[in-house]
Amino acid sequence: MNSMDAKDLHVFFLPFLAPGHMIPMIDMARLFSSHGVKSTIVTTTANSSLISPTLCRANANATLPINLLLLPFPSADVNLPSGHENLIYFPNPDVPEPFLAAIKLLETPFKLLLHEHQPDCIISDVFFTWSTTFGIPSILFHGSSFFTATVSGVVARLKLQESTSGYQEPFIVPGLPHRITLRKSLVPGMLLDESELRSQMGASARRSFGMIGNTFYELENDYVDLMKSWPSAIKFWNVGPVSLCNRDELDMAARGGGGMANSIEADECLVWLSKHRPNSVLYVSFGSMGRFTGAQLEEIAAGLEAAGHPFIWVVRDVGDEWMPNGFKERVLDEKRGLIMNGWAPQMLLLNRVEVGVEVGVRVCSSREEERVLVKREEIKKAVEELMGDGEEKERRRERAEELKKMAEKAVEVGGSSYEDLSRLIEELLELKKRGNGSEQGMNLTSPVELLHF
């Protein structure tokens, strides 16, 4: 690729307003910038505090700095409190209707930025369904795996809401390379109901120039190949894991941490980790949007204590009323475990040799009455299976190390993700030479019915 040609490109990056969407989009902008592409992140005013520290760190060592443009968030128009411009401020894991309404209203100020800065391409989160309507190449960013996208696409076509099976009755997802069993209670509501948003996302996918995945081919080649074989398939580029653009400890520590409170500084946490054996610490995190009742938090705490392995547990800011009696004194004060409130330098921690396993929890429907309360005995058993001795544990650890090396190779020069990103940039350059609108217009009449997000 001719880097001088790449510098003729200007790409807008438009992340959805939630940490799990914003952080990888920043990484994506860094990747494009490292290939010589002028990159600009567009977000709302209040979210700039989440992005600016990471950008400042990235730009300090960058040949081509990443720009930041801000949109006014229409809080008053949708009756949201001022400054509530990110999903971290909302208690329910579902996206609130007023928040979605605000996302729609961002189209007008975004259009003004397009006219002013004239980018050649937009890379946006799938929730910005209007991003594919401006007559320039628009690429959708799908932050999760191709496995997730494939299963979601198949499940959406099953019309489970019309079936008479119970919510806890298992069913096999058909047409997949592997046997995958689900329950209706585990399926997100968007895949059960024909919502307006789901319809808009499908239409946006049909209008788009294609989709970028935060994955690499070697990890899930069966599902990448399956999706590409579908008659209605749009273009895909695998460019991940995008997080691997953070190569030193300062980058890892700063990643995603801007403006988020954390109770324990990264260096203190690293000192604590250094006192433990390699592969002996359990890292527990349910993501920035993970929310649990006090009763469930108590069960997790009791299960972790009973398992007896050192742990780092990231918990949202919910106080400590849920802690079992004596938990603080027995576990936290004795340094058998650490609890970090709000945000943790996850990539930095997981890169340490002391951390053996990262765990989350089964994701259920967001409806309160369908949430499964996982008991302490189950948690203890699961931790012991993961962290205990034995051949199976060693095989899992060896497989994880193998995948780590595959991921690192994928993003290196000549790797599958590096080459996919290079091909995408070449395609965008070719579009720019020919005139932006013609190629994207091909998708307007194609019978794409690919993904139901």
Buried (B, 14 or more C-beta within 10 A) or exposed (E): EEEEBBEBBBBBBBBBBBBBBBBBBBBBBBBBBBBBBBBBBBBBEBBBEBBBBBBBBBBEEBEBBBBBBBBEBBBEEBEBEEEBBBBBBBEEBBBBEBBBBBBBBBBEBBEEBBEEBEBBBBBBBBBBBBBBEBEBBBBBBBBBBBBBBBBBBBBBEBEBEEEEEEBEEEBEBEEBEEEBEBBBBBBBEBBBEEEEBBEBBBBBBBBBBBBBBBBBBBBBBEBBEBBEEBEEBBBBBBBBBBBBBBEEBBBBBBBBBBBBEBBBEBEEBBEBBEEBEEBBBBBBBBBBBBBBEEEBBBBBBBBBBBBEBBBBBBBBEBEEEBBBEEBBEEBBEEEBBBBBBBBBBBBBBBEBEBBBBBBEBEEBBEEEEBBBEBEBEEBBBBBBEBBEEEEEBEEBBEEEEEEEEBBEBBBEEEBBBBBBBBEBBBBBBEBBEEEBEEBBEEBEEBEBBBBBB
